[in-house]
Amino acid sequence: MLKTKYQNLSIYILLLVSLYFIFFQQLDRTPLRNYDESFYATNACEMISNHNYFVPYYKNAPDMIILKPLLSTWLQVVCIKLIGYNELAVRLPSAIAGAFSALVLFSFIRKRSSLILALSVFFVFITTYGVSGFHTGRTGDTDSLLAFCMLCSCLSFYKWLFENKGVSLFHFFVFLSLAFLTKSFVALFIAPALLIAVLYFKKTAILFKEKWFYIGALFFVIISSGSLLIRELYNPGYLKYLFEVDFFQRYTISNESHAEPPDFYFNRFFEVSFLWFMLVLPGAFLMWQNKSTRPLLFFLSALFFSYFGIISSSVSKVYWYDLPLYPILSVFSAYAIYIFIIKTNLQHSAIQAGLMLFFIFAIPYYFKARDSYKSDYNPAEHKLEILNEFVFKNKNNPQSLNGVVFFTTYFDRPLYFYKYCFNQKGIDFSVTGNADDLKPNSIIIVAEDSMKKIITTRFKPQVIGQYKSVLKMKI
């Protein structure tokens, strides 16, 4: 008994250390990124400032760019209040969600199969590029949290479907509600798969006799519809805009130049996102050969094709939308690795099995941990984010930015986040793209060539500092 206790402790220490280097190391090493994470970060800051916890604000007005529900923003608010206005607080909810997804997968598989398979699933998942890259487990976006909630909802449904645990049906609706509060209707993309599973395994009559189904369904309806109606109450016109722009247009026309071909996500699996993709079909075939794993194969396959089919049919496609699929693909790929290990380890030696796991995952893990540490920018995006980097580099010398004016037409949300950060230290600066706002004796920070030309044409500035393409000028 004592030996088993220490063995379990050792395993979970291994898992936690492994998760740290993938999701948490150097999480605040880079400045706040443009677009999504800066949207949510500024919303969280203004939510703290104006105490309106039902509508996201930007520049003291309702933010109609962010149409998703607010669970992710609420978690960022909590983190900011606990650890301060910084990049770590913004990104921590995503990192925790990614780490919990890995732990939930491990725990679920281990209780129903072997430790070798559970470890294989765990390491396949965390060494997958798409799990902890930009927009997923290491930035302040919504998709890592969405994937975690959807994973928990699917596993809860599995427990009801195959293990006859009635209360798990209620847990399913709870996690589905949390997924809805994260990214609204995307949470329902698994619904066709669940309907097919209920029909295929002939559980329809049992479902409608289960009290937890009605309790859970009522809970979901109250939470999901309530979140939408409350926001409409505080922000009239929200629902109309949500359905017309975020829901209808996203699936029928290109949104923000994200039009991609139907095989976009499949190509991403093979070329970039999923290192273990070549093992998916062999793993699925091996699961089919084993009668005990066929029900799980059917269930996971239905979930995969339901979600994959819906996101692939949308005109607008972006690479991080496929994150909820990686737990499924990880199980398929890991099963192929598991069969390979047990077939070549007939003596069932724990040491031999552990060594084989090490040799299989050591190099992929090293490169994934290294990528997490580096957190490099895409070179094509670096120029557009140079002002974010400039402010980030001056966080330890905030007085140097007191009273300055950032003159830019670049995406400015990260600057407003840093404005909140600096305000906590009694430092303030302004952001404008209008030259009429510039006054004599102003200190100007500028990076764009077109904006530098405006300043030099209208004024006679003196350059008093430089960082790469960023100039600090005095008018």
C-alpha positions in Angstrom: 0.0 0.0 0.0 2.8 2.4 0.9 4.7 1.5 -2.2 1.6 2.3 -4.4 1.2 5.6 -2.6 4.8 6.7 -3.3 4.5 5.4 -6.9 1.4 7.5 -7.5 3.1 10.5 -5.9 6.2 10.1 -8.1 4.0 9.8 -11.2 2.1 13.0 -10.5 5.3 14.9 -9.7 6.6 13.8 -13.1 3.4 15.0 -14.8 3.4 18.4 -13.0 7.1 19.0 -13.8 6.4 18.1 -17.4 3.4 20.5 -17.5 5.4 23.3 -16.1 8.0 23.4 -18.9 5.3 23.2 -21.6 2.7 25.6 -20.3 4.1 27.8 -17.5 7.8 28.4 -18.0 8.5 31.9 -19.2 4.8 32.5 -19.6 5.3 36.3 -19.2 8.6 36.4 -21.3 7.0 38.2 -24.3 4.9 41.3 -24.4 1.1 41.2 -24.8 0.4 40.1 -28.4 -1.9 41.9 -30.9 -5.4 40.8 -31.5 -7.2 38.2 -29.3 -5.3 38.2 -26.0 -5.1 42.0 -26.0 -8.9 42.2 -26.6 -9.6 40.1 -23.5 -6.9 41.8 -21.5 -8.2 45.3 -22.0 -11.7 44.1 -21.4 -10.6 42.6 -18.1 -8.8 45.9 -17.1 -11.9 48.0 -17.9 -14.1 45.5 -16.1 -12.1 46.0 -13.0 -12.2 49.8 -13.5 -15.9 50.2 -14.2 -17.2 47.2 -12.1 -19.5 46.1 -15.0 -19.2 42.4 -15.0 -21.7 41.6 -17.7 -20.5 43.7 -20.7 -16.9 44.0 -22.0 -15.8 47.6 -22.4 -13.0 49.2 -24.5 -12.2 52.9 -24.2 -15.2 53.3 -21.9 -17.7 52.0 -24.4 -19.3 48.6 -24.9 -16.9 46.5 -27.0 -18.8 45.0 -29.9 -15.8 43.3 -31.3 -15.8 40.8 -28.4 -19.2 39.0 -28.8 -18.3 35.9 -26.8 -19.6 35.3 -23.3 -17.3 36.4 -20.5 -16.0 33.4 -18.5 -12.5 33.8 -19.8 -12.5 37.5 -19.0 -13.8 36.8 -15.5 -11.0 34.4 -14.8 -8.5 37.0 -16.1 -10.1 39.6 -13.7 -9.5 37.2 -10.8 -5.9 36.6 -11.8 -5.2 40.3 -12.2 -6.6 41.0 -8.8 -4.5 38.2 -7.3 -1.2 38.8 -9.0 -1.4 42.2 -10.6 -1.6 43.8 -14.0 0.8 41.8 -16.0 1.1 39.3 -18.8 1.2 36.3 -16.4 -2.3 37.2 -15.1 -3.7 37.5 -18.6 -2.3 34.1 -19.8 -2.6 32.0 -16.6 -6.2 30.9 -17.2 -5.3 29.5 -20.6 -2.2 27.7 -19.3 -4.1 26.2 -16.4 -6.8 25.0 -18.7 -4.3 23.4 -21.0 -2.5 21.7 -18.1 -5.8 20.5 -16.6 -6.8 19.0 -20.0 -3.7 16.9 -19.9 -4.3 15.8 -16.3 -7.9 15.0 -17.0 -7.0 12.9 -20.0 -4.4 11.0 -18.0 -6.7 10.4 -15.1 -9.6 9.2 -17.3 -7.5 6.8 -19.3 -5.6 5.4 -16.3 -8.8 4.5 -14.4 -10.1 2.6 -17.4 -6.9 1.2 -18.9 -3.2 1.0 -18.1 -0.6 3.4 -16.8 1.4 3.0 -20.0 -1.6 4.1 -22.2 -2.4 7.0 -19.9 1.2 8.3 -20.0 1.3 7.9 -23.7 -1.9 9.9 -24.1 -0.6 12.6 -21.8 2.7 13.0 -23.6 1.3 12.9 -27.1 -1.1 15.7 -26.0 1.4 18.0 -24.4 4.0 17.6 -27.1 1.5 18.6 -29.8 2.3 22.0 -31.3 -1.3 23.2 -31.5 -1.9 22.6 -27.8 0.4 25.2 -26.3 1.3 27.6 -29.1 0.1 31.1 -30.0 -3.7 31.5 -29.4 -3.9 28.3 -27.4 -2.3 27.3 -24.1 0.2 30.1 -23.7 -1.7 33.2 -24.6 -4.7 34.9 -23.1 -7.3 33.6 -25.5 -10.5 31.6 -25.0 -9.7 28.4 -26.9 -7.7 26.5 -24.3 -10.5 27.1 -21.8 -13.1 26.1 -24.3 -11.2 22.9 -25.2 -10.9 22.0 -21.4 -14.6 22.5 -20.8 -15.6 20.5 -23.9 -13.3 17.7 -23.0 -14.8 17.5 -19.5 -18.3 17.6 -20.9 -17.6 14.7 -23.4 -15.9 12.6 -20.7 -18.9 13.1 -18.4 -21.2 12.1 -21.2 -19.1 9.0 -21.8 -19.5 8.0 -18.1 -23.3 8.2 -18.4 -23.4 6.4 -21.8 -21.1 3.5 -21.0 -20.9 3.4 -17.2 -24.5 4.2 -16.3 -23.5 7.0 -14.0 -26.7 9.1 -14.0 -25.2 12.1 -12.2 -22.5 12.3 -14.9 -25.2 13.5 -17.2 -25.7 16.6 -14.9 -21.9 17.1 -14.9 -22.1 17.0 -18.7 -24.5 19.9 -18.8 -22.5 21.8 -16.2 -19.3 21.6 -18.3 -21.3 22.3 -21.5 -22.6 25.5 -19.8 -19.1 26.5 -19.0 -18.0 25.9 -22.6 -21.0 28.1 -23.7 -19.9 30.8 -21.3 -16.5 30.7 -22.9 -17.3 30.7 -26.6 -21.1 30.5 -27.0 -22.5 28.3 -29.7 -19.2 26.6 -30.5 -19.9 24.5 -27.4 -22.8 22.8 -29.3 -20.7 21.6 -32.2 -20.5 18.2 -30.5 -24.3 17.8 -30.3 -24.7 15.8 -33.5 -22.1 13.3 -32.2 -23.9 12.9 -28.9 -27.2 12.4 -30.6 -25.7 9.7 -32.9 -24.1 7.9 -30.0 -27.4 7.8 -28.0 -29.2 6.4 -31.0 -26.5 3.9 -32.0 -26.1 2.5 -28.5 -29.9 2.5 -28.0 -30.0 4.7 -24.9 -32.8 7.0 -26.0 -35.4 5.6 -23.7 -32.9 5.5 -20.8 -32.0 9.2 -21.5 -35.6 10.4 -21.3 -36.2 8.5 -18.0 -33.1 10.0 -16.4 -33.9 12.8 -13.9 -30.4 14.3 -14.3 -31.1 14.9 -18.0 -33.9 17.3 -17.2 -32.1 18.9 -14.3 -29.0 19.4 -16.4 -30.8 20.6 -19.5 -32.7 23.1 -17.4 -29.4 24.3 -15.9 -27.8 24.7 -19.3 -30.8 26.6 -20.7 -30.8 29.0 -17.7 -27.1 29.6 -17.8 -26.7 29.9 -21.6 -29.8 32.0 -22.3 -29.4 34.0 -19.1 -25.9 35.1 -20.1 -27.1 36.3 -23.5 -30.2 38.1 -22.2 -28.3 39.8 -19.4 -25.8 41.2 -21.8 -28.6 42.3 -24.2 -30.2 44.1 -21.2 -27.0 46.0 -20.5 -25.9 46.3 -24.1 -29.0 46.6 -26.3 -28.4 45.3 -29.9 -25.9 42.7 -28.8 -28.1 39.7 -29.7 -28.8 41.0 -33.2 -25.2 41.7 -33.8 -24.1 38.3 -32.4 -26.3 36.4 -34.7 -25.7 38.5 -37.8 -22.0 39.0 -37.5 -20.4 36.5 -35.2 -22.7 33.5 -36.0 -24.1 33.9 -39.6 -21.3 35.8 -41.3 -18.5 33.8 -39.8 -19.9 30.7 -41.5 -21.0 32.1 -44.8 -18.4 34.8 -45.7 -14.7 35.4 -45.0 -14.2 37.0 -41.6 -11.1 39.1 -41.2 -9.5 37.6 -44.3 -9.6 34.1 -42.9 -11.2 32.4 -45.9 -9.5 29.0 -46.3 -10.2 25.8 -48.4 -12.2 22.9 -47.0 -9.1 20.9 -46.2 -7.4 23.6 -44.2 -7.5 21.9 -40.8 -6.6 18.5 -42.3 -3.5 20.1 -43.9 -2.6 21.8 -40.6 -2.7 18.4 -38.8 -0.3 16.9 -41.2 2.0 19.8 -41.8 2.2 21.8 -38.5 -0.1 21.2 -35.7 -0.1 17.5 -34.8 3.3 15.8 -34.6 1.8 12.4 -34.1 -0.7 12.6 -37.0 0.7 9.6 -38.9 -0.3 7.4 -35.9 -3.9 8.4 -35.9 -5.3 5.9 -38.4 -3.1 3.0 -37.2 -4.2 3.7 -33.6 -7.9 3.8 -34.7 -7.5 0.5 -36.6 -5.9 -1.2 -33.5 -8.8 0.1 -31.3 -11.2 -1.4 -33.8 -9.5 -4.8 -33.6 -9.9 -4.8 -29.8 -13.6 -5.3 -29.0 -13.3 -3.7 -25.6 -12.1 -0.4 -27.2 -14.6 -0.3 -30.1 -17.3 1.7 -28.1 -14.7 4.3 -27.2 -13.5 4.4 -30.8 -17.0 5.0 -32.1 -17.7 7.7 -29.5 -14.4 9.6 -30.2 -14.8 9.2 -33.9 -18.3 10.7 -33.8 -17.1 13.6 -31.7 -14.2 14.2 -34.1 -16.3 14.2 -37.3 -19.0 16.3 -35.8 -16.7 19.1 -34.6 -14.3 18.7 -37.6 -17.1 18.8 -40.1 -18.7 21.9 -38.7 -15.5 24.0 -38.5 -14.3 22.8 -41.9 -17.6 23.8 -43.5 -17.2 27.3 -42.3 -15.9 29.8 -44.8 -13.7 31.5 -42.1 -11.1 29.2 -40.7 -8.2 29.9 -38.3 -5.7 27.4 -37.1 -6.5 27.5 -33.3 -10.2 26.6 -33.8 -9.2 22.9 -34.0 -7.8 22.7 -30.5 -10.8 20.7 -29.1 -9.9 17.9 -31.5 -6.4 17.2 -30.1 -7.5 15.2 -27.1 -9.3 12.8 -29.5 -6.3 12.6 -31.9 -4.0 12.1 -28.9 -6.0 9.0 -27.8 -5.8 7.4 -31.3 -2.1 8.1 -31.7 -1.2 7.1 -28.2 -3.0 3.8 -28.6 -0.7 2.8 -31.4 2.3 3.7 -29.2 0.8 1.7 -26.4 0.3 -1.4 -28.5 3.9 -1.1 -29.8 5.2 -0.9 -26.3 3.3 -3.9 -24.8 4.0 -6.1 -27.9 7.7 -5.4 -27.6 7.7 -5.7 -23.8 6.3 -9.2 -23.3 7.8 -9.4 -19.8 5.7 -6.4 -18.7 8.7 -4.9 -17.0 7.9 -1.4 -15.6 11.5 -0.3 -16.1 11.6 -1.4 -19.7 8.2 0.2 -20.4 9.4 3.4 -18.8 12.6 3.5 -20.8 10.6 2.9 -24.0 8.3 5.8 -23.1 11.3 8.0 -22.5 13.0 7.2 -25.8 9.7 7.8 -27.7 8.9 11.1 -26.0 12.2 12.6 -24.9 13.1 14.4 -28.1 9.5 15.7 -29.0 9.2 16.9 -25.4 12.6 18.7 -25.5 11.7 20.6 -28.7 8.2 21.5 -27.4 9.6 22.7 -24.1 12.3 24.7 -25.9 9.7 26.3 -28.1 7.7 27.3 -25.0 10.8 28.9 -23.5 11.7 30.8 -26.6 8.2 32.1 -27.3 9.5 33.7 -30.5 7.4 36.1 -32.6 6.5 35.3 -36.2 9.0 37.5 -38.1 6.2 38.8 -40.3 4.3 40.1 -37.2 7.3 41.6 -35.4 7.1 44.9 -37.1 3.5 45.4 -36.2 4.2 44.5 -32.5 7.3 46.6 -32.0 5.6 49.2 -29.9 4.3 46.5 -27.6 7.8 45.2 -27.3 9.1 48.7 -26.6 6.7 49.3 -23.7 7.4 45.8 -22.4 11.2 46.6 -22.3 10.5 49.7 -20.3 8.4 48.0 -17.6 11.3 48.2 -15.2 11.8 51.9 -16.0 8.2 53.2 -16.1 9.2 56.8 -15.4 10.7 57.0 -18.9 7.2 56.7 -20.4 5.4 59.1 -18.0 3.5 61.7 -20.1 4.7 60.5 -23.5 2.4 60.2 -26.5 2.3 57.0 -28.6 1.6 58.2 -32.2 0.4 55.2 -34.1 -2.2 53.7 -36.4 -0.9 50.2 -35.5 -3.2 48.0 -33.5 -3.3 49.7 -30.2 -5.1 47.4 -27.7 -1.8 46.1 -26.1 -0.8 49.8 -25.5 -4.0 50.4 -23.6 -3.4 47.3 -21.5 0.1 48.6 -20.6 -1.5 52.0 -19.9 -3.5 50.2 -17.1 -0.4 48.5 -15.9 1.6 51.7 -15.6 -1.3 53.5 -14.0 -1.0 51.3 -11.0 2.5 52.8 -10.6 1.3 56.4 -11.0 2.6 56.5 -14.5 0.4 57.6 -17.5 0.8 58.0 -21.2 -1.6 58.6 -24.1 -2.2 56.9 -27.5 -3.4 58.7 -30.6 -3.3 58.5 -34.4 -4.3 62.1 -34.9 -1.5 64.6 -35.4 -3.7 67.4 -34.2 -3.4 65.9 -30.7 0.3 66.6 -30.7 1.4 69.7 -28.8 4.7 71.6 -28.5 7.2 70.1 -26.0 5.4 66.7 -26.3 7.5 63.6 -26.1 6.4 61.3 -29.0 6.9 57.6 -29.4 6.6 56.5 -33.1 7.5 53.4 -35.1 5.7 53.6 -38.5 7.5 55.3 -41.3 4.3 57.1 -42.4 3.8 58.5 -38.9 7.5 59.6 -38.7 7.0 61.5 -41.9 4.0 63.3 -40.6 5.9 64.4 -37.5 9.0 65.6 -39.4 6.8 67.4 -42.0 4.6 69.3 -39.5 7.2 69.8 -36.7 10.9 70.0 -36.1 11.3 67.1 -33.7 14.5 66.2 -31.9 15.3 62.5 -31.6 16.1 61.8 -28.0 16.1 58.0 -28.0 15.8 55.0 -30.3 14.9 51.3 -29.9 15.1 49.4 -33.2 12.6 51.1 -35.5 11.0 53.0 -32.5 12.0 56.7 -32.2 11.5 58.8 -29.1 11.1 62.4 -30.2 10.5 65.8 -28.6 8.5 68.4 -30.5 
